[in-house]
């Protein structure tokens, strides 16, 4: 799993929730992206340090919102690409 890909997924889910008027917490994000809690927390911390997400208010910043609006659901990369060896064995 790539942190950059995880950040794209988190931005996508955060902007969708913010547009609906909801504030998602850490567990909501873990459930939505199906990634370990520690990885989601670490990525949110990076987004916070980059000024894209406000951890205390659980909202995207203006810059983060603008970037997240450009994230297209169809173009989101896979978080866990399928291993060709596992597919061949099945």
Biopython code that builds the backbone (N, CA, C, O; Angstrom):
import numpy as np
from Bio.PDB.StructureBuilder import StructureBuilder

atoms = [
    (1, "UNK", "N", (0.845, -1.178, 0.000)),
    (1, "UNK", "CA", (0.000, 0.000, 0.000)),
    (1, "UNK", "C", (0.890, 1.240, 0.000)),
    (1, "UNK", "O", (1.913, 1.297, 0.682)),
    (2, "UNK", "N", (0.485, 2.190, -0.754)),
    (2, "UNK", "CA", (1.226, 3.419, -0.937)),
    (2, "UNK", "C", (0.517, 4.542, -0.164)),
    (2, "UNK", "O", (-0.700, 4.696, -0.270)),
    (3, "UNK", "N", (1.277, 5.320, 0.609)),
    (3, "UNK", "CA", (0.671, 6.413, 1.391)),
    (3, "UNK", "C", (0.021, 7.465, 0.505)),
    (3, "UNK", "O", (-0.998, 8.053, 0.867)),
    (4, "UNK", "N", (0.618, 7.695, -0.651)),
    (4, "UNK", "CA", (0.054, 8.682, -1.571)),
    (4, "UNK", "C", (-1.329, 8.227, -2.048)),
    (4, "UNK", "O", (-2.256, 9.031, -2.138)),
    (5, "UNK", "N", (-1.458, 6.940, -2.351)),
    (5, "UNK", "CA", (-2.746, 6.403, -2.781)),
    (5, "UNK", "C", (-3.762, 6.462, -1.641)),
    (5, "UNK", "O", (-4.929, 6.793, -1.854)),
    (6, "UNK", "N", (-3.309, 6.140, -0.438)),
    (6, "UNK", "CA", (-4.199, 6.209, 0.718)),
    (6, "UNK", "C", (-4.660, 7.643, 0.948)),
    (6, "UNK", "O", (-5.824, 7.877, 1.272)),
    (7, "UNK", "N", (-3.766, 8.592, 0.784)),
    (7, "UNK", "CA", (-4.127, 10.006, 0.960)),
    (7, "UNK", "C", (-5.194, 10.417, -0.048)),
    (7, "UNK", "O", (-6.108, 11.168, 0.294)),
    (8, "UNK", "N", (-5.091, 9.934, -1.286)),
    (8, "UNK", "CA", (-6.098, 10.243, -2.293)),
    (8, "UNK", "C", (-7.457, 9.675, -1.893)),
    (8, "UNK", "O", (-8.478, 10.346, -2.042)),
    (9, "UNK", "N", (-7.473, 8.463, -1.393)),
    (9, "UNK", "CA", (-8.727, 7.855, -0.950)),
    (9, "UNK", "C", (-9.322, 8.632, 0.225)),
    (9, "UNK", "O", (-10.525, 8.889, 0.266)),
    (10, "UNK", "N", (-8.469, 9.000, 1.173)),
    (10, "UNK", "CA", (-8.960, 9.746, 2.335)),
    (10, "UNK", "C", (-9.514, 11.105, 1.912)),
    (10, "UNK", "O", (-10.576, 11.514, 2.382)),
    (11, "UNK", "N", (-8.808, 11.802, 1.033)),
    (11, "UNK", "CA", (-9.307, 13.095, 0.559)),
    (11, "UNK", "C", (-10.658, 12.936, -0.134)),
    (11, "UNK", "O", (-11.557, 13.757, 0.051)),
    (12, "UNK", "N", (-10.796, 11.887, -0.925)),
    (12, "UNK", "CA", (-12.064, 11.637, -1.608)),
    (12, "UNK", "C", (-13.198, 11.461, -0.595)),
    (12, "UNK", "O", (-14.254, 12.079, -0.731)),
    (13, "UNK", "N", (-12.982, 10.626, 0.410)),
    (13, "UNK", "CA", (-14.039, 10.362, 1.394)),
    (13, "UNK", "C", (-14.287, 11.575, 2.294)),
    (13, "UNK", "O", (-15.424, 11.831, 2.691)),
    (14, "UNK", "N", (-13.246, 12.308, 2.612)),
    (14, "UNK", "CA", (-13.422, 13.499, 3.448)),
    (14, "UNK", "C", (-14.225, 14.576, 2.730)),
    (14, "UNK", "O", (-15.097, 15.201, 3.335)),
    (15, "UNK", "N", (-13.946, 14.801, 1.457)),
    (15, "UNK", "CA", (-14.676, 15.846, 0.738)),
    (15, "UNK", "C", (-16.129, 15.439, 0.527)),
    (15, "UNK", "O", (-17.020, 16.285, 0.603)),
    (16, "UNK", "N", (-16.382, 14.168, 0.264)),
    (16, "UNK", "CA", (-17.772, 13.717, 0.096)),
    (16, "UNK", "C", (-18.558, 13.918, 1.391)),
    (16, "UNK", "O", (-19.697, 14.385, 1.363)),
    (17, "UNK", "N", (-17.957, 13.569, 2.507)),
    (17, "UNK", "CA", (-18.634, 13.749, 3.797)),
    (17, "UNK", "C", (-18.840, 15.234, 4.091)),
    (17, "UNK", "O", (-19.901, 15.632, 4.573)),
    (18, "UNK", "N", (-17.834, 16.048, 3.801)),
    (18, "UNK", "CA", (-17.945, 17.479, 4.075)),
    (18, "UNK", "C", (-19.024, 18.112, 3.206)),
    (18, "UNK", "O", (-19.742, 18.998, 3.669)),
    (19, "UNK", "N", (-19.151, 17.678, 1.963)),
    (19, "UNK", "CA", (-20.202, 18.200, 1.090)),
    (19, "UNK", "C", (-21.596, 17.836, 1.600)),
    (19, "UNK", "O", (-22.556, 18.577, 1.387)),
    (20, "UNK", "N", (-21.699, 16.694, 2.272)),
    (20, "UNK", "CA", (-22.977, 16.257, 2.843)),
    (20, "UNK", "C", (-23.223, 16.861, 4.228)),
    (20, "UNK", "O", (-24.281, 16.649, 4.822)),
    (21, "UNK", "N", (-22.255, 17.603, 4.733)),
    (21, "UNK", "CA", (-22.410, 18.249, 6.027)),
    (21, "UNK", "C", (-22.043, 17.359, 7.201)),
    (21, "UNK", "O", (-22.423, 17.648, 8.336)),
    (22, "UNK", "N", (-21.312, 16.285, 6.950)),
    (22, "UNK", "CA", (-20.913, 15.359, 8.017)),
    (22, "UNK", "C", (-19.444, 15.545, 8.349)),
    (22, "UNK", "O", (-18.650, 15.981, 7.515)),
    (23, "UNK", "N", (-19.105, 15.212, 9.559)),
    (23, "UNK", "CA", (-17.710, 15.161, 9.975)),
    (23, "UNK", "C", (-17.406, 13.712, 10.316)),
    (23, "UNK", "O", (-18.015, 13.134, 11.216)),
    (24, "UNK", "N", (-16.475, 13.141, 9.604)),
    (24, "UNK", "CA", (-16.141, 11.742, 9.835)),
    (24, "UNK", "C", (-15.006, 11.650, 10.837)),
    (24, "UNK", "O", (-14.108, 12.492, 10.865)),
    (25, "UNK", "N", (-15.062, 10.623, 11.650)),
    (25, "UNK", "CA", (-13.979, 10.415, 12.599)),
    (25, "UNK", "C", (-13.044, 9.331, 12.063)),
    (25, "UNK", "O", (-13.244, 8.804, 10.968)),
    (26, "UNK", "N", (-12.045, 9.018, 12.836)),
    (26, "UNK", "CA", (-11.030, 8.069, 12.401)),
    (26, "UNK", "C", (-11.636, 6.708, 12.075)),
    (26, "UNK", "O", (-11.291, 6.104, 11.059)),
    (27, "UNK", "N", (-12.526, 6.226, 12.920)),
    (27, "UNK", "CA", (-13.119, 4.909, 12.689)),
    (27, "UNK", "C", (-13.970, 4.885, 11.419)),
    (27, "UNK", "O", (-13.976, 3.887, 10.697)),
    (28, "UNK", "N", (-14.678, 5.962, 11.145)),
    (28, "UNK", "CA", (-15.452, 6.048, 9.890)),
    (28, "UNK", "C", (-14.538, 5.897, 8.683)),
    (28, "UNK", "O", (-14.863, 5.173, 7.741)),
    (29, "UNK", "N", (-13.406, 6.573, 8.708)),
    (29, "UNK", "CA", (-12.468, 6.489, 7.595)),
    (29, "UNK", "C", (-11.862, 5.093, 7.477)),
    (29, "UNK", "O", (-11.693, 4.575, 6.373)),
    (30, "UNK", "N", (-11.539, 4.494, 8.606)),
    (30, "UNK", "CA", (-10.998, 3.123, 8.595)),
    (30, "UNK", "C", (-12.010, 2.179, 7.963)),
    (30, "UNK", "O", (-11.645, 1.326, 7.154)),
    (31, "UNK", "N", (-13.274, 2.328, 8.327)),
    (31, "UNK", "CA", (-14.330, 1.474, 7.774)),
    (31, "UNK", "C", (-14.531, 1.707, 6.278)),
    (31, "UNK", "O", (-14.818, 0.768, 5.535)),
    (32, "UNK", "N", (-14.383, 2.933, 5.843)),
    (32, "UNK", "CA", (-14.619, 3.256, 4.435)),
    (32, "UNK", "C", (-13.496, 2.779, 3.527)),
    (32, "UNK", "O", (-13.756, 2.269, 2.437)),
    (33, "UNK", "N", (-12.259, 2.938, 3.959)),
    (33, "UNK", "CA", (-11.136, 2.556, 3.097)),
    (33, "UNK", "C", (-10.606, 1.156, 3.397)),
    (33, "UNK", "O", (-9.826, 0.606, 2.620)),
    (34, "UNK", "N", (-11.028, 0.581, 4.522)),
    (34, "UNK", "CA", (-10.626, -0.777, 4.911)),
    (34, "UNK", "C", (-9.102, -0.929, 4.966)),
    (34, "UNK", "O", (-8.510, -1.826, 4.366)),
    (35, "UNK", "N", (-8.507, -0.007, 5.718)),
    (35, "UNK", "CA", (-7.065, 0.010, 5.934)),
    (35, "UNK", "C", (-6.832, 0.091, 7.434)),
    (35, "UNK", "O", (-7.683, 0.577, 8.179)),
    (36, "UNK", "N", (-5.678, -0.387, 7.871)),
    (36, "UNK", "CA", (-5.376, -0.372, 9.308)),
    (36, "UNK", "C", (-5.486, 1.039, 9.883)),
    (36, "UNK", "O", (-5.155, 2.034, 9.239)),
    (37, "UNK", "N", (-5.961, 1.073, 11.111)),
    (37, "UNK", "CA", (-6.185, 2.329, 11.820)),
    (37, "UNK", "C", (-4.907, 3.168, 11.908)),
    (37, "UNK", "O", (-4.949, 4.383, 11.720)),
    (38, "UNK", "N", (-3.794, 2.534, 12.188)),
    (38, "UNK", "CA", (-2.527, 3.254, 12.311)),
    (38, "UNK", "C", (-2.100, 3.914, 11.009)),
    (38, "UNK", "O", (-1.559, 5.019, 11.013)),
    (39, "UNK", "N", (-2.345, 3.234, 9.901)),
    (39, "UNK", "CA", (-1.998, 3.812, 8.599)),
    (39, "UNK", "C", (-2.873, 5.017, 8.278)),
    (39, "UNK", "O", (-2.392, 6.020, 7.752)),
    (40, "UNK", "N", (-4.160, 4.912, 8.597)),
    (40, "UNK", "CA", (-5.072, 6.042, 8.358)),
    (40, "UNK", "C", (-4.676, 7.226, 9.247)),
    (40, "UNK", "O", (-4.641, 8.367, 8.787)),
    (41, "UNK", "N", (-4.382, 6.954, 10.502)),
    (41, "UNK", "CA", (-3.995, 8.024, 11.425)),
    (41, "UNK", "C", (-2.713, 8.702, 10.967)),
    (41, "UNK", "O", (-2.621, 9.929, 10.984)),
    (42, "UNK", "N", (-1.727, 7.918, 10.561)),
    (42, "UNK", "CA", (-0.456, 8.485, 10.116)),
    (42, "UNK", "C", (-0.643, 9.331, 8.854)),
    (42, "UNK", "O", (-0.017, 10.381, 8.707)),
    (43, "UNK", "N", (-1.497, 8.877, 7.957)),
    (43, "UNK", "CA", (-1.739, 9.632, 6.719)),
    (43, "UNK", "C", (-2.503, 10.913, 7.007)),
    (43, "UNK", "O", (-2.223, 11.946, 6.398)),
    (44, "UNK", "N", (-3.460, 10.865, 7.920)),
    (44, "UNK", "CA", (-4.172, 12.089, 8.315)),
    (44, "UNK", "C", (-3.203, 13.087, 8.952)),
    (44, "UNK", "O", (-3.322, 14.294, 8.741)),
    (45, "UNK", "N", (-2.253, 12.585, 9.723)),
    (45, "UNK", "CA", (-1.247, 13.455, 10.329)),
    (45, "UNK", "C", (-0.416, 14.138, 9.249)),
    (45, "UNK", "O", (-0.122, 15.329, 9.348)),
    (46, "UNK", "N", (-0.039, 13.388, 8.223)),
    (46, "UNK", "CA", (0.709, 13.983, 7.109)),
    (46, "UNK", "C", (-0.120, 15.035, 6.377)),
    (46, "UNK", "O", (0.389, 16.102, 6.034)),
    (47, "UNK", "N", (-1.390, 14.738, 6.140)),
    (47, "UNK", "CA", (-2.270, 15.720, 5.495)),
    (47, "UNK", "C", (-2.397, 16.975, 6.351)),
    (47, "UNK", "O", (-2.455, 18.086, 5.826)),
    (48, "UNK", "N", (-2.439, 16.797, 7.667)),
    (48, "UNK", "CA", (-2.513, 17.931, 8.593)),
    (48, "UNK", "C", (-1.226, 18.763, 8.514)),
    (48, "UNK", "O", (-1.274, 19.992, 8.465)),
    (49, "UNK", "N", (-0.086, 18.081, 8.502)),
    (49, "UNK", "CA", (1.197, 18.785, 8.438)),
    (49, "UNK", "C", (1.372, 19.530, 7.124)),
    (49, "UNK", "O", (2.050, 20.556, 7.074)),
    (50, "UNK", "N", (0.765, 19.016, 6.065)),
    (50, "UNK", "CA", (0.850, 19.669, 4.756)),
    (50, "UNK", "C", (-0.183, 20.782, 4.600)),
    (50, "UNK", "O", (-0.200, 21.475, 3.583)),
    (51, "UNK", "N", (-1.041, 20.954, 5.601)),
    (51, "UNK", "CA", (-2.033, 22.023, 5.553)),
    (51, "UNK", "C", (-3.268, 21.695, 4.733)),
    (51, "UNK", "O", (-3.983, 22.601, 4.306)),
    (52, "UNK", "N", (-3.532, 20.405, 4.503)),
    (52, "UNK", "CA", (-4.692, 20.005, 3.717)),
    (52, "UNK", "C", (-5.875, 19.591, 4.575)),
    (52, "UNK", "O", (-7.013, 19.608, 4.106)),
    (53, "UNK", "N", (-5.623, 19.220, 5.827)),
    (53, "UNK", "CA", (-6.667, 18.712, 6.709)),
    (53, "UNK", "C", (-6.419, 19.240, 8.111)),
    (53, "UNK", "O", (-5.285, 19.260, 8.591)),
    (54, "UNK", "N", (-7.488, 19.666, 8.759)),
    (54, "UNK", "CA", (-7.391, 20.138, 10.143)),
    (54, "UNK", "C", (-7.863, 19.013, 11.055)),
    (54, "UNK", "O", (-9.057, 18.723, 11.129)),
    (55, "UNK", "N", (-6.930, 18.390, 11.739)),
    (55, "UNK", "CA", (-7.237, 17.233, 12.577)),
    (55, "UNK", "C", (-8.144, 17.622, 13.742)),
    (55, "UNK", "O", (-9.031, 16.853, 14.114)),
    (56, "UNK", "N", (-7.938, 18.786, 14.313)),
    (56, "UNK", "CA", (-8.727, 19.195, 15.473)),
    (56, "UNK", "C", (-10.190, 19.442, 15.120)),
    (56, "UNK", "O", (-11.084, 19.092, 15.890)),
    (57, "UNK", "N", (-10.431, 20.034, 13.975)),
    (57, "UNK", "CA", (-11.806, 20.319, 13.550)),
    (57, "UNK", "C", (-12.400, 19.214, 12.685)),
    (57, "UNK", "O", (-13.594, 19.220, 12.389)),
    (58, "UNK", "N", (-11.547, 18.255, 12.279)),
    (58, "UNK", "CA", (-11.962, 17.147, 11.416)),
    (58, "UNK", "C", (-12.590, 17.657, 10.123)),
    (58, "UNK", "O", (-13.637, 17.177, 9.689)),
    (59, "UNK", "N", (-11.923, 18.643, 9.516)),
    (59, "UNK", "CA", (-12.407, 19.230, 8.265)),
    (59, "UNK", "C", (-11.222, 19.522, 7.362)),
    (59, "UNK", "O", (-10.113, 19.785, 7.826)),
    (60, "UNK", "N", (-11.480, 19.468, 6.070)),
    (60, "UNK", "CA", (-10.461, 19.846, 5.103)),
    (60, "UNK", "C", (-10.237, 21.351, 5.156)),
    (60, "UNK", "O", (-11.168, 22.116, 5.404)),
    (61, "UNK", "N", (-9.011, 21.766, 4.925)),
    (61, "UNK", "CA", (-8.742, 23.191, 4.793)),
    (61, "UNK", "C", (-9.217, 23.625, 3.403)),
    (61, "UNK", "O", (-9.630, 22.786, 2.603)),
    (62, "UNK", "N", (-9.162, 24.898, 3.117)),
    (62, "UNK", "CA", (-9.600, 25.384, 1.812)),
    (62, "UNK", "C", (-8.762, 24.776, 0.690)),
    (62, "UNK", "O", (-9.297, 24.377, -0.345)),
    (63, "UNK", "N", (-7.460, 24.707, 0.896)),
    (63, "UNK", "CA", (-6.576, 24.109, -0.101)),
    (63, "UNK", "C", (-6.870, 22.617, -0.226)),
    (63, "UNK", "O", (-6.944, 22.086, -1.334)),
    (64, "UNK", "N", (-7.037, 21.944, 0.909)),
    (64, "UNK", "CA", (-7.356, 20.521, 0.899)),
    (64, "UNK", "C", (-8.681, 20.243, 0.218)),
    (64, "UNK", "O", (-8.818, 19.262, -0.512)),
    (65, "UNK", "N", (-9.653, 21.104, 0.456)),
    (65, "UNK", "CA", (-10.963, 20.956, -0.179)),
    (65, "UNK", "C", (-10.847, 21.086, -1.697)),
    (65, "UNK", "O", (-11.437, 20.302, -2.440)),
    (66, "UNK", "N", (-10.083, 22.077, -2.150)),
    (66, "UNK", "CA", (-9.909, 22.292, -3.587)),
    (66, "UNK", "C", (-9.215, 21.096, -4.245)),
    (66, "UNK", "O", (-9.611, 20.661, -5.326)),
    (67, "UNK", "N", (-8.196, 20.578, -3.597)),
    (67, "UNK", "CA", (-7.499, 19.405, -4.137)),
    (67, "UNK", "C", (-8.408, 18.192, -4.128)),
    (67, "UNK", "O", (-8.453, 17.441, -5.102)),
    (68, "UNK", "N", (-9.135, 17.994, -3.034)),
    (68, "UNK", "CA", (-10.010, 16.833, -2.905)),
    (68, "UNK", "C", (-11.141, 16.869, -3.921)),
    (68, "UNK", "O", (-11.605, 15.816, -4.358)),
    (69, "UNK", "N", (-11.587, 18.042, -4.301)),
    (69, "UNK", "CA", (-12.645, 18.140, -5.301)),
    (69, "UNK", "C", (-12.170, 17.641, -6.666)),
    (69, "UNK", "O", (-12.986, 17.251, -7.500)),
    (70, "UNK", "N", (-10.872, 17.649, -6.895)),
    (70, "UNK", "CA", (-10.313, 17.177, -8.161)),
    (70, "UNK", "C", (-10.131, 15.655, -8.183)),
    (70, "UNK", "O", (-9.897, 15.078, -9.245)),
    (71, "UNK", "N", (-10.234, 15.003, -7.025)),
    (71, "UNK", "CA", (-10.057, 13.548, -6.959)),
    (71, "UNK", "C", (-11.316, 12.888, -7.509)),
    (71, "UNK", "O", (-12.417, 13.094, -7.000)),
    (72, "UNK", "N", (-11.133, 12.100, -8.544)),
    (72, "UNK", "CA", (-12.237, 11.421, -9.203)),
    (72, "UNK", "C", (-12.321, 9.988, -8.689)),
    (72, "UNK", "O", (-11.310, 9.289, -8.622)),
    (73, "UNK", "N", (-13.513, 9.557, -8.330)),
    (73, "UNK", "CA", (-13.695, 8.212, -7.778)),
    (73, "UNK", "C", (-13.236, 7.142, -8.753)),
    (73, "UNK", "O", (-12.656, 6.138, -8.338)),
    (74, "UNK", "N", (-13.484, 7.336, -10.031)),
    (74, "UNK", "CA", (-13.113, 6.340, -11.033)),
    (74, "UNK", "C", (-11.598, 6.253, -11.212)),
    (74, "UNK", "O", (-11.084, 5.215, -11.628)),
    (75, "UNK", "N", (-10.894, 7.310, -10.908)),
    (75, "UNK", "CA", (-9.448, 7.338, -11.107)),
    (75, "UNK", "C", (-8.656, 6.991, -9.850)),
    (75, "UNK", "O", (-7.426, 7.031, -9.867)),
    (76, "UNK", "N", (-9.341, 6.654, -8.768)),
    (76, "UNK", "CA", (-8.631, 6.313, -7.542)),
    (76, "UNK", "C", (-7.821, 5.036, -7.745)),
    (76, "UNK", "O", (-8.342, 4.044, -8.255)),
    (77, "UNK", "N", (-6.549, 5.057, -7.349)),
    (77, "UNK", "CA", (-5.730, 3.853, -7.493)),
    (77, "UNK", "C", (-6.145, 2.798, -6.468)),
    (77, "UNK", "O", (-6.709, 3.117, -5.422)),
    (78, "UNK", "N", (-5.861, 1.552, -6.785)),
    (78, "UNK", "CA", (-6.164, 0.470, -5.847)),
    (78, "UNK", "C", (-5.216, 0.575, -4.664)),
    (78, "UNK", "O", (-4.024, 0.836, -4.827)),
    (79, "UNK", "N", (-5.760, 0.370, -3.472)),
    (79, "UNK", "CA", (-4.913, 0.409, -2.287)),
    (79, "UNK", "C", (-4.096, -0.868, -2.149)),
    (79, "UNK", "O", (-2.946, -0.841, -1.712)),
    (80, "UNK", "N", (-4.701, -1.977, -2.525)),
    (80, "UNK", "CA", (-4.007, -3.266, -2.464)),
    (80, "UNK", "C", (-4.144, -3.958, -3.812)),
    (80, "UNK", "O", (-5.095, -4.706, -4.037)),
    (81, "UNK", "N", (-3.186, -3.707, -4.716)),
    (81, "UNK", "CA", (-3.269, -4.346, -6.033)),
    (81, "UNK", "C", (-3.234, -5.868, -5.896)),
    (81, "UNK", "O", (-2.583, -6.409, -5.002)),
    (82, "UNK", "N", (-3.937, -6.539, -6.784)),
    (82, "UNK", "CA", (-4.001, -7.993, -6.757)),
    (82, "UNK", "C", (-2.656, -8.560, -7.205)),
    (82, "UNK", "O", (-2.101, -8.160, -8.228)),
    (83, "UNK", "N", (-2.153, -9.495, -6.418)),
    (83, "UNK", "CA", (-0.895, -10.150, -6.729)),
    (83, "UNK", "C", (-1.150, -11.205, -7.812)),
    (83, "UNK", "O", (-2.003, -12.075, -7.634)),
    (84, "UNK", "N", (-0.424, -11.136, -8.927)),
    (84, "UNK", "CA", (-0.644, -12.061, -10.043)),
    (84, "UNK", "C", (-0.389, -13.503, -9.635)),
    (84, "UNK", "O", (-1.055, -14.403, -10.147)),
    (85, "UNK", "N", (0.541, -13.751, -8.744)),
    (85, "UNK", "CA", (0.835, -15.113, -8.302)),
    (85, "UNK", "C", (-0.349, -15.695, -7.527)),
    (85, "UNK", "O", (-0.654, -16.880, -7.660)),
    (86, "UNK", "N", (-1.006, -14.877, -6.730)),
    (86, "UNK", "CA", (-2.166, -15.339, -5.951)),
    (86, "UNK", "C", (-3.334, -15.654, -6.876)),
    (86, "UNK", "O", (-4.069, -16.614, -6.645)),
    (87, "UNK", "N", (-3.507, -14.858, -7.914)),
    (87, "UNK", "CA", (-4.602, -15.077, -8.859)),
    (87, "UNK", "C", (-4.365, -16.363, -9.637)),
    (87, "UNK", "O", (-5.302, -17.130, -9.860)),
    (88, "UNK", "N", (-3.122, -16.611, -10.056)),
    (88, "UNK", "CA", (-2.799, -17.810, -10.821)),
    (88, "UNK", "C", (-2.981, -19.069, -9.985)),
    (88, "UNK", "O", (-3.370, -20.113, -10.509)),
    (89, "UNK", "N", (-2.701, -18.977, -8.688)),
    (89, "UNK", "CA", (-2.837, -20.135, -7.797)),
    (89, "UNK", "C", (-4.297, -20.467, -7.509)),
    (89, "UNK", "O", (-4.618, -21.612, -7.192)),
    (90, "UNK", "N", (-5.166, -19.501, -7.613)),
    (90, "UNK", "CA", (-6.580, -19.720, -7.285)),
    (90, "UNK", "C", (-7.350, -20.358, -8.364)),
    (90, "UNK", "O", (-8.548, -20.595, -8.211)),
]
sb = StructureBuilder()
sb.init_structure("model")
sb.init_model(0)
sb.init_chain("A")
sb.init_seg("    ")
for serial, (resi, resn, name, xyz) in enumerate(atoms, 1):
    if name == "N":
        sb.init_residue(resn, " ", resi, " ")
    sb.init_atom(name, np.array(xyz, "f"), 0.0, 1.0, " ", f" {name:<3s}", serial, name[0])
structure = sb.get_structure()
